Amino acid sequence: MCYFGTAEFYNGVRGKDIEGPDANLRDSIHHWADHGIAGRGILLDYRSYAKSKGISYGTRTNIPILLRTYKVNSTKTLTTAAP
């Protein structure tokens, strides 16, 4: 969602930066990943984890991810959580 007063998204990105012939990667997540991603959430590759454990998973299913699941997954992916 953009701010309608200026028709800009985060960091001044406009619609033409996102789609169309002049689209670019200006505000893409890969720029953040170069220096590490910090936020108030944790991003896990739950799909791969579920597949490796034989857990049926779909994007429209509601599956709670328990702390123990996070700990197993984060150890495999070298993810760390810090306050």
Buried (B, 14 or more C-beta within 10 A) or exposed (E): EEEEEEEBBEEEBEEEBBEEEEEEEEBEEEEEEEEEEEEEEEEBEBEEBBEEEEEEEEEEEEEEEEEEBBEEBBEEEEBEEEE
